[in-house]
Amino acid sequence: MKINKIGSLFIASLVLLFSGCEPEVDEMNLDNTTDVAGVELIATQSTPGGNKITLNMDTPGVTGYWDYNLGKALTNKTTIVYPIPGTATFTFVGTLGAEFFTKTIEVEIEQLDNALDQDWYDLVGENTAEGKTWVFDGGPAPDGGLWWFMSPPGDKAGAWTVWWNAAGTCCPPADATGEMKFDLGGAANFTYYASEGADAQMGSFVLDVANQQLIINDANILGAEAPRGNPAGVYQIVSLTEDELVLYVPNNEGGTGWTWVFKPKGSGETDGGSTGTLGLPLSFDGSDDYVGSSSGVDFNVVTNPQQSGINPTAIMVGEVIMPGGQYDALTISLANAIDFSGSNKTIIMKVYSETPYPVLFKLETGVNGERANEVEVNHGGTGWEELTFDFNNARKSYIDGNQGAGEAFVPTGQYDTFSIFLDFGGTTSGTFYIDDIEQD
């Protein structure tokens, strides 16, 4: 009898245990805290009709962000300096709790009484409504300059590093004679012309100052032909000044980076249009514009701070300041090309470094379209060393579509542009010196 009672108690316990483990389902339903009509949007101008505006969504329980046409603010409240006079419509995108919504508010801007960020004036000019027109800084025919070229992918720190000088050597874009205009006449207007006098293609633009991006809508910049440009119209700003606009796309359809260099229409020649220094040898003792074509690093001609070793008497040398990018390079254009048509195919150069690293000397695409090629040697990090680049043992450089990169190649033509990579493929940063570049 006692055993039966224990068994009954055990069975009852199991029943309680399993009944206690049955899942409980809590049904949670999202409910709206208000309706769209109940969402209060407030726009406050710092002065009557002024262009400094505070946008505020002031309804509890509602969250979202402001789209103010030229960018987005991921908050309920933001203050902007708006660059366009006239009636502006600002949009709040948010959630009521159970559903998303958009609601707009209009602001009448009668005066630009708060100064814009300088980048706006550099891009569209001081008369923002009239606008500013930009053209390529070189060409339109191949001229040896750097104004539309392949660069390393991924990081705009390498935007000035040349993988293939397309426009400068052989293959300018179809719209090399074109122009593009930015203005704020009632909106952020972008106008593209494939050539001077061609029909206008209208679009709009967003200048994202904080993230240094230029976004083109319903059109595209000069030289955006596939696979170079970005179909989405998004470009990173490398440089934006009154006299220069340099844009970069980190990954185009061809799998590389690409760099554009523009100048204001009607301005004088700037870096991209320079014809470069006279020719080899280069001792940096004269007054030539040694990097008139381009520089992938900071470069200066300075008094030799290391008169020692094999370079004890040179007064002036080239100073190369490397930021540490993987493919930082110094590019120099020559008025008189290097001639490799004969048997003399060796370049020598003095380099000062206390850090050992590989140095690559690259001949960019030649005067008559000759194949870009390169030679790599090692610096021992012992101060001034004379490096010998024997182009009888050169290799093909990487260019668009690979095209045999790395294969053995002996140049036989003429080359008026070359690039120097200190610590090729590495990330060494610092200040280094070069001197006495000559054909031996």
C-alpha positions in Angstrom: 0.0 0.0 0.0 2.8 2.3 0.8 4.5 1.6 -2.5 1.3 2.4 -4.4 1.1 5.8 -2.7 4.7 6.6 -3.7 4.0 5.7 -7.3 0.9 7.9 -7.4 2.8 10.8 -6.0 5.6 10.3 -8.7 3.0 10.3 -11.6 1.4 13.4 -10.2 4.7 15.2 -10.1 5.4 14.3 -13.7 2.0 15.7 -14.7 2.8 19.0 -13.0 6.3 19.1 -14.4 5.2 18.8 -18.0 2.2 21.0 -17.7 4.5 23.7 -16.3 6.8 23.4 -19.3 4.2 24.2 -21.9 5.3 27.4 -23.8 3.6 30.6 -23.1 3.1 32.8 -26.2 2.9 36.5 -25.7 1.4 38.2 -28.7 3.0 41.7 -29.1 1.4 44.1 -31.5 3.0 47.4 -32.5 0.6 50.3 -32.2 0.9 53.7 -33.6 1.4 56.4 -31.0 -0.2 59.0 -33.3 -1.2 59.5 -36.9 0.7 61.5 -39.6 -1.4 64.6 -38.9 -0.3 64.5 -35.3 3.4 64.6 -36.2 4.6 68.2 -35.6 7.4 69.5 -37.7 9.0 72.8 -36.8 11.4 74.9 -38.9 13.1 77.8 -37.1 15.3 80.3 -39.0 18.0 82.1 -37.0 17.0 85.4 -38.8 13.7 86.2 -40.7 14.1 84.6 -44.2 17.7 83.5 -43.3 19.4 80.4 -44.5 20.4 79.0 -41.1 17.6 76.6 -40.2 16.8 74.3 -37.3 14.6 71.4 -38.3 12.8 69.7 -35.4 10.3 66.8 -35.2 8.7 67.5 -31.9 6.3 64.7 -31.3 7.0 62.2 -28.5 7.1 58.5 -29.4 8.0 59.2 -33.1 11.5 58.6 -34.4 13.2 59.0 -37.8 15.6 61.2 -39.7 15.6 64.4 -41.8 16.3 64.5 -45.5 17.3 68.1 -46.3 17.9 67.5 -50.0 21.7 67.9 -49.8 22.1 65.2 -47.2 20.5 63.4 -44.3 20.6 64.0 -40.5 19.9 60.8 -38.6 18.2 62.6 -35.7 14.9 64.3 -34.9 16.6 67.7 -34.7 19.3 69.3 -36.7 20.6 72.7 -37.7 21.8 73.4 -41.3 23.1 76.3 -43.3 21.2 75.9 -46.5 22.8 77.2 -49.7 19.9 77.7 -52.0 17.5 80.7 -51.9 13.8 80.3 -52.6 11.2 77.8 -51.3 12.9 74.7 -49.8 11.0 71.5 -49.0 12.5 69.4 -46.2 11.3 65.8 -45.5 11.1 63.9 -42.3 11.1 60.1 -42.7 10.0 58.2 -39.6 7.9 55.6 -37.9 4.6 56.0 -36.0 5.2 52.7 -34.2 3.4 50.3 -36.5 4.0 52.0 -39.8 6.5 54.2 -41.6 5.7 57.6 -42.9 7.1 60.8 -44.6 6.0 64.3 -43.9 7.3 67.6 -45.4 7.7 71.2 -44.3 8.4 74.2 -46.5 10.8 77.0 -45.6 11.1 80.3 -47.5 14.7 81.4 -47.8 15.1 85.0 -48.8 18.7 85.7 -48.0 22.0 83.8 -47.6 23.0 85.7 -44.5 25.1 82.8 -43.1 28.3 81.9 -45.1 28.5 78.5 -46.6 31.3 76.1 -46.1 34.2 77.1 -48.4 33.8 74.0 -50.5 30.5 75.3 -51.8 32.1 78.5 -53.1 35.1 76.6 -54.5 32.7 74.3 -56.5 30.0 76.8 -57.7 31.8 80.1 -57.4 31.1 83.2 -55.3 28.0 83.9 -57.3 26.2 80.7 -56.4 23.2 81.3 -58.6 25.3 81.9 -61.7 27.5 78.9 -61.0 30.9 77.7 -62.2 32.0 75.6 -65.2 34.7 72.9 -65.0 36.7 71.3 -67.8 39.5 68.7 -67.9 42.9 70.0 -66.7 44.6 68.8 -69.9 44.1 67.5 -73.4 41.9 67.1 -75.2 44.6 65.1 -77.1 47.2 63.0 -75.3 49.6 65.5 -73.8 51.6 63.6 -71.2 49.7 65.2 -68.4 47.7 63.5 -65.7 44.0 64.4 -65.9 42.1 61.1 -66.5 43.9 58.0 -65.4 43.8 54.6 -63.7 44.8 54.5 -60.1 44.9 51.9 -57.3 41.5 50.7 -56.0 40.1 51.0 -52.5 41.5 54.1 -51.0 41.7 57.7 -52.2 45.1 58.0 -50.5 46.4 56.4 -53.7 44.4 58.6 -56.1 47.5 60.3 -57.4 49.3 57.0 -58.0 49.3 56.2 -61.7 48.6 52.7 -62.9 47.8 53.7 -66.5 47.9 57.3 -67.7 45.1 56.8 -70.2 44.3 60.3 -71.3 47.9 61.6 -71.1 49.4 58.9 -73.3 46.9 57.4 -75.8 43.2 57.2 -74.9 41.4 60.3 -73.8 37.7 60.0 -72.9 35.1 60.6 -75.7 34.0 63.9 -73.9 37.5 65.3 -73.4 36.4 68.6 -74.9 33.2 68.7 -72.8 32.3 70.8 -69.7 30.1 70.6 -66.7 28.5 73.3 -64.7 27.4 73.5 -61.0 25.1 76.2 -59.8 22.6 76.9 -57.0 20.1 78.9 -59.0 16.9 77.7 -57.3 18.3 74.2 -56.8 21.6 72.3 -56.8 21.8 72.1 -60.6 24.3 70.1 -62.6 24.6 70.6 -66.3 26.7 68.3 -68.5 27.9 69.0 -72.1 29.6 66.2 -74.0 31.5 68.9 -76.0 31.6 72.7 -76.1 28.3 73.7 -77.7 26.6 70.3 -77.4 23.1 69.9 -76.0 22.8 70.2 -72.3 22.0 67.2 -70.1 20.4 68.4 -66.9 20.8 66.8 -63.5 21.4 67.7 -59.9 24.1 67.2 -57.3 24.8 66.8 -53.7 28.0 68.2 -52.1 28.6 66.1 -49.0 31.2 68.3 -47.2 31.4 66.2 -44.1 32.2 63.0 -46.0 34.0 64.7 -48.9 31.8 63.2 -51.5 30.2 64.6 -54.7 27.0 62.9 -55.8 25.6 63.5 -59.3 21.9 62.6 -60.0 20.3 62.1 -63.5 23.6 62.7 -65.3 27.3 62.0 -64.7 30.6 63.8 -64.7 32.9 64.2 -67.7 34.9 61.0 -68.4 32.4 58.7 -66.7 32.2 56.3 -69.7 32.1 52.6 -68.7 34.0 51.0 -67.0 35.8 54.1 -65.6 33.0 56.0 -63.8 30.4 55.2 -61.2 26.9 54.7 -62.6 25.5 55.7 -59.3 27.3 59.1 -59.7 29.1 58.9 -56.4 32.7 60.3 -56.3 35.2 60.8 -53.5 36.7 64.3 -53.4 40.5 64.2 -53.4 41.0 68.0 -53.8 38.5 70.9 -54.0 39.9 74.4 -54.2 39.1 77.5 -56.2 41.4 76.3 -59.0 41.2 72.5 -58.8 38.7 69.7 -58.5 40.1 66.1 -58.2 37.6 63.2 -58.0 38.2 59.5 -57.4 36.2 56.3 -57.6 37.7 53.5 -55.5 36.2 50.5 -57.4 35.0 50.9 -61.0 33.5 48.2 -63.2 37.1 47.4 -64.4 38.1 46.5 -60.8 40.5 49.5 -60.4 40.4 53.0 -59.1 40.1 56.0 -61.4 41.1 59.6 -61.0 39.7 62.8 -62.7 41.5 66.2 -62.6 39.4 69.3 -63.5 40.1 73.1 -63.6 37.7 76.0 -64.0 36.9 76.8 -67.6 39.0 79.7 -68.9 41.7 79.3 -66.2 45.4 79.1 -66.9 47.3 75.8 -67.0 47.5 74.0 -63.7 49.4 70.9 -62.7 47.7 68.5 -65.1 48.6 70.6 -68.2 52.3 71.0 -67.4 54.8 69.8 -69.9 57.2 68.9 -67.1 60.9 69.4 -66.7 63.5 69.4 -69.6 64.9 65.9 -69.5 67.5 63.6 -68.0 69.7 63.9 -66.1 67.9 65.4 -63.1 70.1 66.8 -60.4 67.4 69.1 -58.8 69.8 72.0 -59.0 67.8 74.1 -61.5 64.5 75.9 -61.3 62.4 73.4 -63.3 59.0 72.3 -62.2 60.1 68.8 -61.6 56.7 67.4 -60.7 54.7 69.7 -62.9 52.6 66.8 -64.2 51.6 65.2 -60.9 52.8 64.0 -57.6 51.4 61.0 -55.7 53.3 62.2 -52.7 54.5 65.5 -51.3 57.6 66.6 -53.1 59.9 69.6 -52.7 63.4 70.6 -53.8 65.4 71.3 -50.7 69.0 71.8 -49.5 70.6 68.5 -49.0 70.3 67.6 -45.3 72.5 64.5 -45.7 75.7 65.5 -47.4 77.3 62.1 -46.7 78.4 58.8 -48.3 78.2 58.8 -52.1 76.5 62.2 -52.1 78.8 64.4 -50.0 78.7 67.6 -52.0 75.3 67.9 -53.7 73.6 71.1 -52.5 70.0 70.5 -53.7 68.1 67.3 -53.7 64.5 66.1 -54.1 62.6 65.6 -50.9 59.9 62.9 -51.0 57.4 62.8 -48.1 55.5 59.6 -48.1 52.2 59.3 -46.1 52.4 55.5 -46.0 50.0 54.4 -48.7 50.7 51.0 -50.3 51.3 52.5 -53.8 52.4 56.1 -53.1 54.4 57.3 -56.0 56.2 60.4 -57.4 55.4 61.0 -61.1 57.6 63.2 -63.3 57.0 64.3 -66.8 59.8 65.3 -69.2 59.8 67.7 -72.1 62.6 65.6 -73.7 61.7 61.9 -73.6 64.0 59.1 -72.5 65.1 57.2 -75.6 65.4 53.5 -75.3 65.7 52.8 -79.0 69.4 52.0 -78.7 71.4 49.7 -76.4 71.5 52.2 -73.5 68.6 50.9 -71.3 69.8 51.6 -67.8 68.6 54.3 -65.3 70.6 55.1 -62.2 69.3 57.1 -59.3 70.6 58.1 -55.8 68.1 57.5 -52.9 68.6 58.3 -49.3 66.9 56.1 -46.7 67.7 54.6 -43.4 65.0 52.0 -43.9 65.4 49.1 -46.3 62.7 48.7 -48.9 62.1 47.9 -52.6 62.2 50.8 -55.0 60.3 50.6 -58.3 61.1 52.7 -61.3 58.2 52.7 -63.8 58.1 54.0 -67.3 54.6 55.1 -68.0 53.0 54.5 -71.4 55.4 55.9 -74.1 55.2 58.9 -76.5 53.9 56.6 -79.2 51.9 54.3 -77.0 54.8 52.1 -76.0 54.0 49.5 -73.3 54.4 50.7 -69.7 57.0 48.7 -67.9 59.1 48.7 -64.7 62.1 47.5 -62.8 62.3 46.9 -59.1 65.5 46.9 -57.0 66.2 46.9 -53.2 67.5 49.7 -51.1 69.6 48.5 -48.1 68.7 51.3 -45.8 72.3 52.5 -45.4 71.8 56.2 -46.3 72.7 57.4 -49.8 72.8 54.5 -52.2 73.0 54.5 -56.0 70.4 52.2 -57.5 70.6 50.8 -61.0 67.5 50.0 -62.9 68.4 47.8 -65.9 65.5 47.8 -68.3 67.0 44.9 -70.2 65.3 43.0 -67.4 62.1 45.0 -67.2 58.6 43.6 -66.7 55.3 44.7 -68.0 53.4 47.0 -65.7 49.7 46.5 -64.7 47.4 48.4 -67.0 43.7 48.1 -67.8 42.6 44.5 -68.1 46.0 43.2 -66.8 47.5 42.7 -70.4 50.4 40.5 -69.4 51.4 42.3 -66.2 54.6 40.8 -64.8 55.8 39.3 -68.1 59.4 40.0 -69.2 59.7 43.1 -71.5 62.5 45.1 -73.0 61.5 48.7 -74.0 62.6 50.0 -77.3 60.7 53.3 -77.7 60.5 56.8 -76.0 59.1 57.6 -72.6 58.4 61.1 -71.3 56.7 60.2 -68.0 58.0 58.0 -65.2 57.0 57.1 -61.7 59.1 56.3 -58.6 57.7 54.1 -55.9 59.7 54.1 -52.6 58.8 50.9 -50.7 56.7 49.6 -53.6 53.6 47.8 -52.2 54.6 48.6 -48.6 53.4 51.2 -46.1 56.6 52.9 -45.1 56.0 56.6 -44.3 58.4 59.4 -43.6 60.8 61.8 -45.4 63.3 60.5 -48.0 65.6 62.0 -50.6 66.4 61.4 -54.2 69.1 62.9 -56.5 70.9 62.5 -59.8 68.5 60.5 -62.0 70.2 59.8 -65.3 70.3 57.4 -68.2 73.6 55.4 -68.0 
